[in-house]
Amino acid sequence: MTTVTATDLARRTNQVLDALARGESVTITRNNTVLGTINPPARAVTLREAFERLPKMSPDVAERYKADIRNADFDDEVRDPWQK
């Protein structure tokens, strides 16, 4: 994390923005008091990354899950949940 004074922020705005673009957080101080921290935006994850983060199921649990889905009493009708 980078720390800059409010004066340095005003003088070196482009450098601070470059640090944010590199994924660094920047803390701004004035008179040795922290005013705040600017954080880069959270990086979007791909669908593959999201699935890779899920806990892994053992094969027997996966088979039981598939069997439960197959045996569930679902129909193919699509209904509007807001209409009665």
Biopython code that builds the backbone (N, CA, C, O; Angstrom):
import numpy as np
from Bio.PDB.StructureBuilder import StructureBuilder

atoms = [
    (1, "MET", "N", (0.846, -1.174, 0.000)),
    (1, "MET", "CA", (0.000, 0.000, 0.000)),
    (1, "MET", "C", (0.888, 1.233, 0.000)),
    (1, "MET", "O", (1.875, 1.312, 0.732)),
    (2, "THR", "N", (0.520, 2.180, -0.826)),
    (2, "THR", "CA", (1.248, 3.432, -0.943)),
    (2, "THR", "C", (0.573, 4.481, -0.063)),
    (2, "THR", "O", (-0.653, 4.529, 0.035)),
    (3, "THR", "N", (1.379, 5.312, 0.569)),
    (3, "THR", "CA", (0.843, 6.414, 1.363)),
    (3, "THR", "C", (1.360, 7.717, 0.779)),
    (3, "THR", "O", (2.560, 7.860, 0.544)),
    (4, "VAL", "N", (0.462, 8.670, 0.541)),
    (4, "VAL", "CA", (0.846, 9.986, 0.025)),
    (4, "VAL", "C", (0.147, 11.056, 0.853)),
    (4, "VAL", "O", (-0.918, 10.834, 1.428)),
    (5, "THR", "N", (0.778, 12.213, 0.894)),
    (5, "THR", "CA", (0.132, 13.344, 1.566)),
    (5, "THR", "C", (-0.871, 13.963, 0.599)),
    (5, "THR", "O", (-0.827, 13.713, -0.606)),
    (6, "ALA", "N", (-1.768, 14.767, 1.139)),
    (6, "ALA", "CA", (-2.755, 15.438, 0.299)),
    (6, "ALA", "C", (-2.054, 16.333, -0.714)),
    (6, "ALA", "O", (-2.495, 16.442, -1.858)),
    (7, "THR", "N", (-0.963, 16.976, -0.301)),
    (7, "THR", "CA", (-0.198, 17.833, -1.211)),
    (7, "THR", "C", (0.410, 17.004, -2.334)),
    (7, "THR", "O", (0.342, 17.392, -3.500)),
    (8, "ASP", "N", (1.013, 15.844, -1.980)),
    (8, "ASP", "CA", (1.585, 14.976, -3.008)),
    (8, "ASP", "C", (0.509, 14.458, -3.960)),
    (8, "ASP", "O", (0.746, 14.310, -5.159)),
    (9, "LEU", "N", (-0.663, 14.188, -3.418)),
    (9, "LEU", "CA", (-1.757, 13.732, -4.265)),
    (9, "LEU", "C", (-2.083, 14.796, -5.314)),
    (9, "LEU", "O", (-2.288, 14.479, -6.485)),
    (10, "ALA", "N", (-2.128, 16.056, -4.884)),
    (10, "ALA", "CA", (-2.423, 17.144, -5.812)),
    (10, "ALA", "C", (-1.311, 17.295, -6.852)),
    (10, "ALA", "O", (-1.583, 17.586, -8.017)),
    (11, "ARG", "N", (-0.084, 17.102, -6.441)),
    (11, "ARG", "CA", (1.055, 17.284, -7.351)),
    (11, "ARG", "C", (1.287, 16.080, -8.255)),
    (11, "ARG", "O", (1.725, 16.235, -9.395)),
    (12, "ARG", "N", (0.995, 14.877, -7.753)),
    (12, "ARG", "CA", (1.337, 13.647, -8.478)),
    (12, "ARG", "C", (0.101, 12.796, -8.772)),
    (12, "ARG", "O", (0.136, 11.570, -8.656)),
    (13, "THR", "N", (-0.966, 13.447, -9.145)),
    (13, "THR", "CA", (-2.221, 12.730, -9.388)),
    (13, "THR", "C", (-2.033, 11.601, -10.393)),
    (13, "THR", "O", (-2.536, 10.498, -10.176)),
    (14, "ASN", "N", (-1.322, 11.850, -11.487)),
    (14, "ASN", "CA", (-1.135, 10.819, -12.507)),
    (14, "ASN", "C", (-0.409, 9.603, -11.944)),
    (14, "ASN", "O", (-0.765, 8.471, -12.270)),
    (15, "GLN", "N", (0.598, 9.814, -11.108)),
    (15, "GLN", "CA", (1.333, 8.694, -10.524)),
    (15, "GLN", "C", (0.442, 7.895, -9.572)),
    (15, "GLN", "O", (0.515, 6.667, -9.527)),
    (16, "VAL", "N", (-0.394, 8.599, -8.815)),
    (16, "VAL", "CA", (-1.318, 7.905, -7.907)),
    (16, "VAL", "C", (-2.321, 7.091, -8.718)),
    (16, "VAL", "O", (-2.632, 5.954, -8.362)),
    (17, "LEU", "N", (-2.826, 7.664, -9.802)),
    (17, "LEU", "CA", (-3.756, 6.934, -10.655)),
    (17, "LEU", "C", (-3.086, 5.722, -11.298)),
    (17, "LEU", "O", (-3.712, 4.673, -11.454)),
    (18, "ASP", "N", (-1.814, 5.864, -11.671)),
    (18, "ASP", "CA", (-1.067, 4.726, -12.218)),
    (18, "ASP", "C", (-0.939, 3.611, -11.182)),
    (18, "ASP", "O", (-1.058, 2.433, -11.517)),
    (19, "ALA", "N", (-0.696, 3.984, -9.924)),
    (19, "ALA", "CA", (-0.597, 2.983, -8.859)),
    (19, "ALA", "C", (-1.926, 2.254, -8.696)),
    (19, "ALA", "O", (-1.949, 1.035, -8.524)),
    (20, "LEU", "N", (-3.026, 2.988, -8.750)),
    (20, "LEU", "CA", (-4.351, 2.356, -8.668)),
    (20, "LEU", "C", (-4.570, 1.419, -9.846)),
    (20, "LEU", "O", (-5.123, 0.331, -9.681)),
    (21, "ALA", "N", (-4.144, 1.832, -11.025)),
    (21, "ALA", "CA", (-4.306, 0.989, -12.207)),
    (21, "ALA", "C", (-3.500, -0.301, -12.089)),
    (21, "ALA", "O", (-3.872, -1.321, -12.669)),
    (22, "ARG", "N", (-2.406, -0.263, -11.345)),
    (22, "ARG", "CA", (-1.592, -1.466, -11.113)),
    (22, "ARG", "C", (-2.188, -2.342, -10.015)),
    (22, "ARG", "O", (-1.668, -3.421, -9.730)),
    (23, "GLY", "N", (-3.283, -1.880, -9.395)),
    (23, "GLY", "CA", (-3.926, -2.672, -8.355)),
    (23, "GLY", "C", (-3.496, -2.312, -6.953)),
    (23, "GLY", "O", (-3.844, -3.016, -6.006)),
    (24, "GLU", "N", (-2.748, -1.233, -6.792)),
    (24, "GLU", "CA", (-2.291, -0.821, -5.460)),
    (24, "GLU", "C", (-3.343, 0.040, -4.770)),
    (24, "GLU", "O", (-4.085, 0.768, -5.429)),
    (25, "SER", "N", (-3.406, -0.044, -3.455)),
    (25, "SER", "CA", (-4.242, 0.865, -2.664)),
    (25, "SER", "C", (-3.393, 2.068, -2.288)),
    (25, "SER", "O", (-2.182, 1.946, -2.103)),
    (26, "VAL", "N", (-4.023, 3.219, -2.174)),
    (26, "VAL", "CA", (-3.308, 4.453, -1.837)),
    (26, "VAL", "C", (-3.984, 5.099, -0.636)),
    (26, "VAL", "O", (-5.187, 5.358, -0.654)),
    (27, "THR", "N", (-3.202, 5.356, 0.407)),
    (27, "THR", "CA", (-3.711, 6.029, 1.604)),
    (27, "THR", "C", (-3.289, 7.498, 1.536)),
    (27, "THR", "O", (-2.129, 7.805, 1.260)),
    (28, "ILE", "N", (-4.238, 8.401, 1.788)),
    (28, "ILE", "CA", (-3.967, 9.842, 1.757)),
    (28, "ILE", "C", (-3.935, 10.357, 3.183)),
    (28, "ILE", "O", (-4.827, 10.075, 3.982)),
    (29, "THR", "N", (-2.890, 11.119, 3.492)),
    (29, "THR", "CA", (-2.747, 11.710, 4.824)),
    (29, "THR", "C", (-2.648, 13.225, 4.713)),
    (29, "THR", "O", (-2.275, 13.769, 3.674)),
    (30, "ARG", "N", (-2.994, 13.888, 5.810)),
    (30, "ARG", "CA", (-2.785, 15.332, 5.936)),
    (30, "ARG", "C", (-2.422, 15.581, 7.386)),
    (30, "ARG", "O", (-3.150, 15.167, 8.288)),
    (31, "ASN", "N", (-1.308, 16.251, 7.620)),
    (31, "ASN", "CA", (-0.806, 16.517, 8.973)),
    (31, "ASN", "C", (-0.686, 15.221, 9.778)),
    (31, "ASN", "O", (-1.080, 15.155, 10.943)),
    (32, "ASN", "N", (-0.136, 14.198, 9.131)),
    (32, "ASN", "CA", (0.074, 12.887, 9.747)),
    (32, "ASN", "C", (-1.219, 12.209, 10.207)),
    (32, "ASN", "O", (-1.187, 11.309, 11.046)),
    (33, "THR", "N", (-2.329, 12.632, 9.668)),
    (33, "THR", "CA", (-3.620, 12.011, 9.961)),
    (33, "THR", "C", (-4.143, 11.359, 8.686)),
    (33, "THR", "O", (-4.178, 11.983, 7.625)),
    (34, "VAL", "N", (-4.545, 10.115, 8.802)),
    (34, "VAL", "CA", (-5.082, 9.419, 7.633)),
    (34, "VAL", "C", (-6.456, 9.984, 7.298)),
    (34, "VAL", "O", (-7.355, 10.008, 8.139)),
    (35, "LEU", "N", (-6.604, 10.438, 6.058)),
    (35, "LEU", "CA", (-7.890, 10.953, 5.597)),
    (35, "LEU", "C", (-8.734, 9.853, 4.971)),
    (35, "LEU", "O", (-9.961, 9.856, 5.072)),
    (36, "GLY", "N", (-8.059, 8.921, 4.330)),
    (36, "GLY", "CA", (-8.797, 7.837, 3.690)),
    (36, "GLY", "C", (-7.886, 7.006, 2.817)),
    (36, "GLY", "O", (-6.706, 7.310, 2.640)),
    (37, "THR", "N", (-8.460, 5.959, 2.282)),
    (37, "THR", "CA", (-7.728, 5.058, 1.400)),
    (37, "THR", "C", (-8.532, 4.876, 0.126)),
    (37, "THR", "O", (-9.742, 4.657, 0.163)),
    (38, "ILE", "N", (-7.845, 4.970, -0.994)),
    (38, "ILE", "CA", (-8.456, 4.724, -2.293)),
    (38, "ILE", "C", (-8.026, 3.333, -2.717)),
    (38, "ILE", "O", (-6.835, 3.022, -2.751)),
    (39, "ASN", "N", (-9.003, 2.499, -3.039)),
    (39, "ASN", "CA", (-8.720, 1.133, -3.462)),
    (39, "ASN", "C", (-9.096, 0.957, -4.918)),
    (39, "ASN", "O", (-10.062, 1.559, -5.386)),
    (40, "PRO", "N", (-8.345, 0.138, -5.643)),
    (40, "PRO", "CA", (-8.735, -0.140, -7.025)),
    (40, "PRO", "C", (-10.031, -0.941, -7.038)),
    (40, "PRO", "O", (-10.367, -1.589, -6.047)),
    (41, "PRO", "N", (-10.756, -0.904, -8.138)),
    (41, "PRO", "CA", (-11.995, -1.680, -8.189)),
    (41, "PRO", "C", (-11.698, -3.162, -8.115)),
    (41, "PRO", "O", (-10.635, -3.624, -8.530)),
    (42, "ALA", "N", (-12.644, -3.890, -7.587)),
    (42, "ALA", "CA", (-12.495, -5.347, -7.534)),
    (42, "ALA", "C", (-12.480, -5.876, -8.961)),
    (42, "ALA", "O", (-13.278, -5.460, -9.801)),
    (43, "ARG", "N", (-11.580, -6.782, -9.216)),
    (43, "ARG", "CA", (-11.460, -7.365, -10.549)),
    (43, "ARG", "C", (-12.620, -8.334, -10.774)),
    (43, "ARG", "O", (-12.950, -9.143, -9.907)),
    (44, "ALA", "N", (-13.220, -8.237, -11.934)),
    (44, "ALA", "CA", (-14.302, -9.167, -12.270)),
    (44, "ALA", "C", (-13.724, -10.562, -12.442)),
    (44, "ALA", "O", (-12.610, -10.724, -12.939)),
    (45, "VAL", "N", (-14.464, -11.542, -12.040)),
    (45, "VAL", "CA", (-14.018, -12.926, -12.211)),
    (45, "VAL", "C", (-14.794, -13.566, -13.350)),
    (45, "VAL", "O", (-15.957, -13.245, -13.592)),
    (46, "THR", "N", (-14.137, -14.460, -14.029)),
    (46, "THR", "CA", (-14.806, -15.191, -15.101)),
    (46, "THR", "C", (-15.668, -16.282, -14.478)),
    (46, "THR", "O", (-15.515, -16.619, -13.304)),
    (47, "LEU", "N", (-16.558, -16.815, -15.266)),
    (47, "LEU", "CA", (-17.413, -17.898, -14.791)),
    (47, "LEU", "C", (-16.563, -19.098, -14.392)),
    (47, "LEU", "O", (-16.849, -19.758, -13.393)),
    (48, "ARG", "N", (-15.522, -19.382, -15.167)),
    (48, "ARG", "CA", (-14.641, -20.500, -14.855)),
    (48, "ARG", "C", (-13.970, -20.290, -13.502)),
    (48, "ARG", "O", (-13.897, -21.219, -12.697)),
    (49, "GLU", "N", (-13.471, -19.059, -13.239)),
    (49, "GLU", "CA", (-12.828, -18.777, -11.950)),
    (49, "GLU", "C", (-13.818, -18.937, -10.800)),
    (49, "GLU", "O", (-13.471, -19.454, -9.739)),
    (50, "ALA", "N", (-15.054, -18.488, -11.020)),
    (50, "ALA", "CA", (-16.065, -18.613, -9.966)),
    (50, "ALA", "C", (-16.333, -20.083, -9.651)),
    (50, "ALA", "O", (-16.433, -20.463, -8.484)),
    (51, "PHE", "N", (-16.447, -20.900, -10.682)),
    (51, "PHE", "CA", (-16.683, -22.326, -10.449)),
    (51, "PHE", "C", (-15.480, -22.999, -9.803)),
    (51, "PHE", "O", (-15.644, -23.898, -8.978)),
    (52, "GLU", "N", (-14.280, -22.577, -10.165)),
    (52, "GLU", "CA", (-13.081, -23.177, -9.572)),
    (52, "GLU", "C", (-12.971, -22.865, -8.085)),
    (52, "GLU", "O", (-12.327, -23.607, -7.343)),
    (53, "ARG", "N", (-13.590, -21.779, -7.645)),
    (53, "ARG", "CA", (-13.551, -21.415, -6.226)),
    (53, "ARG", "C", (-14.546, -22.212, -5.379)),
    (53, "ARG", "O", (-14.431, -22.261, -4.154)),
    (54, "LEU", "N", (-15.517, -22.829, -6.039)),
    (54, "LEU", "CA", (-16.507, -23.606, -5.293)),
    (54, "LEU", "C", (-15.840, -24.822, -4.662)),
    (54, "LEU", "O", (-14.918, -25.398, -5.238)),
    (55, "PRO", "N", (-16.302, -25.209, -3.488)),
    (55, "PRO", "CA", (-15.740, -26.423, -2.888)),
    (55, "PRO", "C", (-16.054, -27.636, -3.760)),
    (55, "PRO", "O", (-17.117, -27.724, -4.376)),
    (56, "LYS", "N", (-15.118, -28.552, -3.795)),
    (56, "LYS", "CA", (-15.280, -29.749, -4.618)),
    (56, "LYS", "C", (-16.181, -30.753, -3.911)),
    (56, "LYS", "O", (-16.127, -30.913, -2.692)),
    (57, "MET", "N", (-17.016, -31.430, -4.708)),
    (57, "MET", "CA", (-17.909, -32.467, -4.195)),
    (57, "MET", "C", (-17.248, -33.818, -4.429)),
    (57, "MET", "O", (-16.637, -34.054, -5.471)),
    (58, "SER", "N", (-17.375, -34.677, -3.470)),
    (58, "SER", "CA", (-16.864, -36.033, -3.677)),
    (58, "SER", "C", (-17.763, -36.731, -4.699)),
    (58, "SER", "O", (-18.931, -36.368, -4.839)),
    (59, "PRO", "N", (-17.236, -37.722, -5.409)),
    (59, "PRO", "CA", (-18.048, -38.395, -6.427)),
    (59, "PRO", "C", (-19.341, -38.994, -5.875)),
    (59, "PRO", "O", (-20.370, -38.940, -6.547)),
    (60, "ASP", "N", (-19.315, -39.561, -4.670)),
    (60, "ASP", "CA", (-20.549, -40.152, -4.139)),
    (60, "ASP", "C", (-21.583, -39.085, -3.803)),
    (60, "ASP", "O", (-22.779, -39.299, -4.004)),
    (61, "VAL", "N", (-21.142, -37.946, -3.297)),
    (61, "VAL", "CA", (-22.082, -36.848, -3.019)),
    (61, "VAL", "C", (-22.652, -36.324, -4.335)),
    (61, "VAL", "O", (-23.843, -36.027, -4.420)),
    (62, "ALA", "N", (-21.817, -36.210, -5.350)),
    (62, "ALA", "CA", (-22.291, -35.737, -6.657)),
    (62, "ALA", "C", (-23.327, -36.689, -7.235)),
    (62, "ALA", "O", (-24.330, -36.247, -7.797)),
    (63, "GLU", "N", (-23.099, -37.968, -7.104)),
    (63, "GLU", "CA", (-24.066, -38.953, -7.615)),
    (63, "GLU", "C", (-25.392, -38.869, -6.862)),
    (63, "GLU", "O", (-26.459, -38.951, -7.471)),
    (64, "ARG", "N", (-25.329, -38.705, -5.547)),
    (64, "ARG", "CA", (-26.565, -38.561, -4.763)),
    (64, "ARG", "C", (-27.308, -37.287, -5.164)),
    (64, "ARG", "O", (-28.536, -37.281, -5.249)),
    (65, "TYR", "N", (-26.564, -36.212, -5.408)),
    (65, "TYR", "CA", (-27.180, -34.951, -5.824)),
    (65, "TYR", "C", (-27.878, -35.128, -7.174)),
    (65, "TYR", "O", (-29.017, -34.694, -7.346)),
    (66, "LYS", "N", (-27.203, -35.760, -8.123)),
    (66, "LYS", "CA", (-27.810, -35.986, -9.433)),
    (66, "LYS", "C", (-29.064, -36.854, -9.308)),
    (66, "LYS", "O", (-30.066, -36.597, -9.975)),
    (67, "ALA", "N", (-29.010, -37.862, -8.470)),
    (67, "ALA", "CA", (-30.177, -38.722, -8.277)),
    (67, "ALA", "C", (-31.331, -37.935, -7.668)),
    (67, "ALA", "O", (-32.480, -38.102, -8.078)),
    (68, "ASP", "N", (-31.034, -37.081, -6.695)),
    (68, "ASP", "CA", (-32.092, -36.259, -6.090)),
    (68, "ASP", "C", (-32.737, -35.348, -7.130)),
    (68, "ASP", "O", (-33.958, -35.190, -7.134)),
    (69, "ILE", "N", (-31.944, -34.752, -8.004)),
    (69, "ILE", "CA", (-32.482, -33.866, -9.041)),
    (69, "ILE", "C", (-33.349, -34.667, -10.012)),
    (69, "ILE", "O", (-34.438, -34.231, -10.384)),
    (70, "ARG", "N", (-32.861, -35.839, -10.419)),
    (70, "ARG", "CA", (-33.630, -36.676, -11.347)),
    (70, "ARG", "C", (-34.966, -37.104, -10.732)),
    (70, "ARG", "O", (-35.973, -37.189, -11.434)),
    (71, "ASN", "N", (-34.974, -37.370, -9.437)),
    (71, "ASN", "CA", (-36.170, -37.870, -8.771)),
    (71, "ASN", "C", (-37.087, -36.760, -8.252)),
    (71, "ASN", "O", (-38.165, -37.040, -7.727)),
    (72, "ALA", "N", (-36.669, -35.523, -8.395)),
    (72, "ALA", "CA", (-37.491, -34.413, -7.904)),
    (72, "ALA", "C", (-38.746, -34.292, -8.766)),
    (72, "ALA", "O", (-38.762, -34.691, -9.930)),
    (73, "ASP", "N", (-39.774, -33.744, -8.180)),
    (73, "ASP", "CA", (-41.054, -33.626, -8.876)),
    (73, "ASP", "C", (-41.135, -32.272, -9.587)),
    (73, "ASP", "O", (-41.962, -31.430, -9.239)),
    (74, "PHE", "N", (-40.277, -32.073, -10.576)),
    (74, "PHE", "CA", (-40.298, -30.832, -11.353)),
    (74, "PHE", "C", (-41.158, -31.035, -12.580)),
    (74, "PHE", "O", (-41.230, -32.136, -13.127)),
    (75, "ASP", "N", (-41.814, -29.963, -13.011)),
    (75, "ASP", "CA", (-42.493, -30.035, -14.303)),
    (75, "ASP", "C", (-41.802, -29.055, -15.246)),
    (75, "ASP", "O", (-40.935, -28.287, -14.829)),
    (76, "ASP", "N", (-42.184, -29.085, -16.494)),
    (76, "ASP", "CA", (-41.532, -28.250, -17.501)),
    (76, "ASP", "C", (-42.248, -26.920, -17.704)),
    (76, "ASP", "O", (-41.861, -26.137, -18.571)),
    (77, "GLU", "N", (-43.275, -26.661, -16.924)),
    (77, "GLU", "CA", (-44.033, -25.432, -17.087)),
    (77, "GLU", "C", (-43.254, -24.254, -16.504)),
    (77, "GLU", "O", (-42.694, -24.337, -15.411)),
    (78, "VAL", "N", (-43.234, -23.164, -17.255)),
    (78, "VAL", "CA", (-42.585, -21.943, -16.791)),
    (78, "VAL", "C", (-43.673, -20.985, -16.353)),
    (78, "VAL", "O", (-44.598, -20.701, -17.113)),
    (79, "ARG", "N", (-43.569, -20.487, -15.135)),
    (79, "ARG", "CA", (-44.580, -19.593, -14.580)),
    (79, "ARG", "C", (-43.941, -18.265, -14.177)),
    (79, "ARG", "O", (-42.785, -18.207, -13.760)),
    (80, "ASP", "N", (-44.731, -17.210, -14.315)),
    (80, "ASP", "CA", (-44.302, -15.895, -13.872)),
    (80, "ASP", "C", (-44.473, -15.851, -12.358)),
    (80, "ASP", "O", (-45.605, -15.958, -11.887)),
    (81, "PRO", "N", (-43.413, -15.699, -11.572)),
    (81, "PRO", "CA", (-43.542, -15.745, -10.116)),
    (81, "PRO", "C", (-44.322, -14.558, -9.537)),
    (81, "PRO", "O", (-44.735, -14.606, -8.378)),
    (82, "TRP", "N", (-44.529, -13.493, -10.325)),
    (82, "TRP", "CA", (-45.241, -12.331, -9.798)),
    (82, "TRP", "C", (-46.723, -12.353, -10.144)),
    (82, "TRP", "O", (-47.488, -11.525, -9.651)),
    (83, "GLN", "N", (-47.124, -13.281, -10.974)),
    (83, "GLN", "CA", (-48.550, -13.397, -11.305)),
    (83, "GLN", "C", (-49.177, -14.515, -10.496)),
    (83, "GLN", "O", (-48.562, -15.557, -10.266)),
    (84, "LYS", "N", (-50.385, -14.290, -10.076)),
    (84, "LYS", "CA", (-51.089, -15.309, -9.289)),
    (84, "LYS", "C", (-51.952, -16.146, -10.167)),
    (84, "LYS", "O", (-52.624, -17.058, -9.684)),
]
sb = StructureBuilder()
sb.init_structure("model")
sb.init_model(0)
sb.init_chain("A")
sb.init_seg("    ")
for serial, (resi, resn, name, xyz) in enumerate(atoms, 1):
    if name == "N":
        sb.init_residue(resn, " ", resi, " ")
    sb.init_atom(name, np.array(xyz, "f"), 0.0, 1.0, " ", f" {name:<3s}", serial, name[0])
structure = sb.get_structure()
